[in-house]
Amino acid sequence: MLSTNLSLIPPLRIIVTKECNGICAFCHNEGNTSNEKFISQDTINQCILAASELKLPRIALTGGEPTLHANIYNIINQIKTQLPYIELGITTTGINIERLIEMSGSEVDKIMFLFPL
């Protein structure tokens, strides 16, 4: 039987919004050709189902700036409720960091900062 080192599996990267508050040195919005400003609830549900079926260990919420999504806290809660084992990360410029920590508490396992130029 082949054993898998789960740390080698990259996170499922979910681009939750194209909205942005700066020009970062590295933008996670590259290659996003969707005309949608925000990810749909149906797409979020599909991502959660795929992560569950594939037994992925990590999800990373990116954008633009994920905290500019009107329902980001509901998305975070939904992911952690349906996939409590998942390591959930968010890539942010830090614009709403206090609110993110206040609203998500321990549901976000990892915060990655990208600093605007």
Order of alpha helices (4+ residues) and beta strands (2+ residues): beta-alpha-beta-alpha-beta-alpha-beta
